[in-house]
């Protein structure tokens, strides 16, 4: 079902609001990486969304260290999968019971989660700005520099910026 972009943005806003209330959103790039990976697979669209739900569900129920972060991030991910997306296994297939996500294509899911990433970052930045107003101002004479390098992992365009351990595990995933 193709939805209007306003509906997708509303879905992203609701998702972002939920994530901000449970205290984390740094797992959203992980979800986007999985969607990118699935988009490059030669399978039909419905299978891609089912595999997304399966991967999210299995990460929650297995080695959640793939996400990195601490205990709070892991708990917020579990709450997101269980309480918000409501992913469950039914007759050897994985589905979401969240009506906002149930009929979305893989491309629509990417659109929603890309906006969720932006919206959660915006809220995180505004929280930091509020906190920094109460702190002492940094010394203006201190110069911070960053070195930007090119991504040396050019073996595969899917793998650029992607958690390589997760990539290896997903690559071995067999599609029936």
MIMIGU-87693 format. One line per 4 residues: number of its first residue (from 0); for each residue x, y, z of C-alpha. Coordinates in pm, 1 decimal. Example, Ala and Ser with C-alpha at 12.3 -4.5 7.8 and 13.67 -1.06 7.14 Angstrom:
0 = 1230.0:-450.0:780.0; 1367.0:-106.0:714.0
// end
This chain:
0 = 0.0:0.0:0.0; 149.9:331.8:-104.2; 84.1:600.3:150.0; 80.9:975.0:128.8
4 = 404.6:1137.6:245.1; 212.2:1326.6:513.1; 102.9:993.1:659.6; 462.3:870.4:651.5
8 = 584.7:1189.1:821.9; 317.3:1154.2:1088.5; 432.0:796.6:1142.9; 792.6:921.5:1173.8
12 = 691.7:1192.9:1421.8; 501.0:943.9:1637.9; 792.5:702.5:1627.7; 1040.2:975.5:1715.3
16 = 822.2:1089.4:2003.5; 808.4:733.6:2139.2; 1184.0:681.9:2104.4; 1263.3:1009.5:2276.7
20 = 1035.3:913.5:2564.7; 1203.9:575.7:2616.3; 1541.9:744.3:2619.6; 1726.3:648.5:2307.3
24 = 1736.1:651.6:1934.3; 2090.2:563.1:1844.0; 1970.6:227.2:1711.8; 1788.9:394.5:1419.6
28 = 2100.5:400.1:1195.6; 2127.0:25.0:1261.8; 1771.8:-20.4:1128.8; 1851.8:192.9:824.2
32 = 2161.6:-18.4:756.6; 1949.6:-333.3:762.2; 1699.1:-177.2:521.1; 1985.7:-77.0:288.6
36 = 2116.5:-431.1:300.4; 1774.3:-578.6:225.0; 1713.6:-331.7:-58.7; 2020.1:-469.4:-234.5
40 = 1892.9:-827.8:-214.8; 1724.3:-985.0:-513.3; 1396.5:-1077.6:-342.8; 1044.6:-941.3:-366.0
44 = 934.3:-641.4:-161.8; 707.3:-833.7:74.5; 990.2:-1072.2:166.4; 1216.6:-774.9:236.2
48 = 979.3:-626.4:492.7; 923.5:-966.1:652.4; 1300.0:-1014.6:676.7; 1336.7:-670.7:834.1
52 = 1090.8:-767.2:1106.7; 1267.4:-1100.8:1148.6; 1610.5:-941.7:1187.3; 1486.2:-679.0:1433.0
56 = 1310.0:-947.8:1634.6; 1607.4:-1183.7:1635.3; 1856.6:-913.1:1732.5; 1634.8:-834.8:2028.5
60 = 1625.3:-1199.7:2130.2; 1989.8:-1283.8:2068.3; 2323.1:-1107.4:2083.3; 2210.8:-749.2:2115.5
64 = 2573.7:-632.3:2147.4; 2559.2:-565.1:1772.1; 2397.5:-233.0:1863.6; 2684.2:-122.2:2083.5
68 = 2602.6:125.3:2355.7; 2511.2:34.3:2707.9; 2230.6:-124.4:2897.8; 1995.6:172.6:2847.5
72 = 2028.8:151.7:2467.3; 1960.7:-220.9:2470.8; 1654.8:-176.7:2690.4; 1518.2:103.6:2472.9
76 = 1567.6:-115.4:2162.8; 1383.0:-405.2:2326.6; 1095.8:-174.4:2428.7; 1085.0:-29.8:2077.8
80 = 1061.0:-374.4:1914.6; 822.6:-524.1:2171.9; 602.4:-233.1:2276.2; 602.8:1.2:1977.6
84 = 656.1:-209.6:1666.5; 500.0:-513.4:1834.7; 691.3:-760.2:1619.5; 594.4:-1120.8:1668.4
88 = 651.4:-1454.9:1502.2; 336.4:-1605.7:1354.6; 346.8:-1934.8:1161.2; 718.2:-1905.0:1072.8
92 = 680.1:-1546.8:954.0; 739.0:-1218.6:1130.3; 487.1:-937.5:1139.8; 435.8:-607.9:1313.9
96 = 111.2:-537.9:1495.3; 163.9:-162.7:1483.2; -96.7:-43.8:1232.2; 123.8:246.0:1120.1
100 = 393.1:4.1:998.9; 192.3:-303.1:897.6; 132.5:-213.1:532.4; 448.7:-16.9:454.7
104 = 682.4:-119.8:175.5; 1055.3:-142.4:238.2; 1107.3:195.0:65.2; 838.5:357.4:279.9
108 = 1000.1:207.9:589.7; 1332.2:358.7:485.3; 1165.2:697.2:437.9; 1001.8:679.1:782.9
112 = 1316.6:567.6:965.5; 1530.8:826.1:785.5; 1296.2:1094.9:917.5; 1295.0:932.5:1262.3
116 = 1674.7:959.8:1264.2; 1653.4:1329.4:1177.2; 1380.0:1402.4:1428.8; 1549.3:1222.1:1716.2
120 = 1876.9:1402.2:1641.3; 1696.7:1737.6:1637.8; 1549.1:1669.0:1979.1; 1881.3:1540.0:2115.8
124 = 2056.4:1855.0:1991.0; 1794.6:2083.0:2145.7; 1829.4:1899.9:2478.9; 2207.2:1946.0:2467.0
128 = 2167.4:2314.5:2384.6; 1943.1:2363.5:2686.3; 2197.0:2190.0:2909.7; 2488.9:2387.3:2766.2
132 = 2324.3:2720.0:2851.0; 2370.5:2636.3:3216.2; 2738.2:2541.8:3181.0; 3038.4:2773.1:3169.2
136 = 3139.4:2885.3:2820.9; 3444.2:2709.4:2672.7; 3771.4:2890.8:2628.5; 3764.8:3067.8:2292.0
140 = 4141.3:3016.8:2246.9; 4108.9:2639.6:2230.8; 4113.9:2522.0:1869.9; 3953.7:2192.3:1788.9
144 = 4042.0:2021.0:1466.5; 3912.1:1706.8:1306.1; 4075.4:1491.4:1049.5; 3842.0:1357.8:791.2
148 = 3951.1:1051.9:604.6; 3797.0:857.3:324.7; 3620.3:534.4:399.5; 3880.1:271.1:320.8
152 = 3624.9:-3.9:294.0; 3549.1:14.8:-77.3; 3512.1:-357.4:-136.5; 3135.8:-333.5:-155.2
156 = 2914.0:-25.8:-166.7; 2669.8:-192.7:74.3; 2945.4:-227.1:330.1; 3040.2:143.2:339.1
160 = 2981.2:275.2:687.3; 2815.6:-51.2:783.3; 2888.5:-256.1:1091.0; 3109.9:-519.7:928.1
164 = 3028.4:-789.4:1183.1; 2657.8:-743.5:1119.1; 2720.8:-729.3:744.4; 2896.0:-1067.1:755.9
168 = 2608.7:-1217.2:952.3; 2344.9:-1074.8:716.9; 2539.3:-1186.1:411.3; 2513.6:-1544.0:532.8
172 = 2137.7:-1513.2:581.0; 1969.6:-1753.5:344.3; 1650.1:-1651.3:169.2; 1409.1:-1936.1:107.0
// end
